[in-house]
Amino acid sequence: MDYPTDLTDTQWEILSPVLPASKWQPGNRGRPPVNRRLIMNGLLYVLTTGCQWRMVPKDFGCWQTVYGYFNSWSQQGVWETIMDTFRKCYREKVGRKADPSAGCIDSQSIKTHTQGIHVGFDGGKKVKGRKRHILVDTLGIIICVVVTSAAVGEREGLKQLLKGYVAKGMTSLLKIWLDSGYSGTPIIDWVKDFHQATREIILEVVERAGKGFNVIKQRWVVERTFSWLINYRRHAKDYEVLTKNSEAMIQIAMLHILVRRIA
């Protein structure tokens, strides 16, 4: 049975080469590998509909298998690697350099479902749950994502994002736009002292103009990215037990957006 969330043939042709290949060979012991396309379609079904793992339709195979692949590839960093690959491909497709020179950082506090691991209270937003910190380029494509307790402040989230940025071996960023929650001399000094790759980065705080709703050009791009994520119902709340898997779900949503645009 076909589902609206399934990958098209063109999308699968783009995605399949970058997925981990099975090392199983005919004659080897153990179970043969499952169809990777079914696994991806099952993951996209969960991500888009927001259903429980146990509610995954049997057309995608055993739900434990779908989850097992998701969790294993999450721990291996597969989703982040694929997202990075497609971000570069998409930027080049639209006439940009593969690595961005400017970006924007923001956070989003989100309620959790039932789990009690890495959960806190955001006093500013009055939300008990977790906080999603993202660094995006000027197209709104995610460069780094970190999920923490909602009690973690914006400045600490910025530090973790830049540590992730450095871990990728990236050095291209020259400017990052922020809101006033990230302002202050200590964080600017920390960025300058942190790593060679971050010493040239200029942190520019963009203040909100006036009262009520105002579109701020430099910061609107990251708000739009959050709205893209919420279109996937799995992101309406944080349903994952591990923050690593929460980050992986965001990375899968981003790579799915990129696959559709590249196709």
Sequence and secondary structure as in RCSB ss.txt:
>XXXX:A:sequence
MDYPTDLTDTQWEILSPVLPASKWQPGNRGRPPVNRRLIMNGLLYVLTTGCQWRMVPKDFGCWQTVYGYFNSWSQ
QGVWETIMDTFRKCYREKVGRKADPSAGCIDSQSIKTHTQGIHVGFDGGKKVKGRKRHILVDTLGIIICVVVTSA
AVGEREGLKQLLKGYVAKGMTSLLKIWLDSGYSGTPIIDWVKDFHQATREIILEVVERAGKGFNVIKQRWVVERT
FSWLINYRRHAKDYEVLTKNSEAMIQIAMLHILVRRIA
>XXXX:A:secstr
   TTS  HHHHHHHGGGS      TT SS     HHHHHHHHHHHHHH   GGGS GGG  HHHHHHHHHHHHH
HTHHHHHHHHHHHHHHHHTT  SS SEEEEEEEEEEBSS  TT EEETTTTEEEEEEEEEEETTS EEEEEEEET
TS HHHHHHHHHHHHHHTT     EEEE GGG SHHHHHHHHHH GGGTT EEEE    SSS    HHHHHHHHH
HHHHHTSGGGSSB  SSHHHHHHHHHHHHHHHHHHHH 
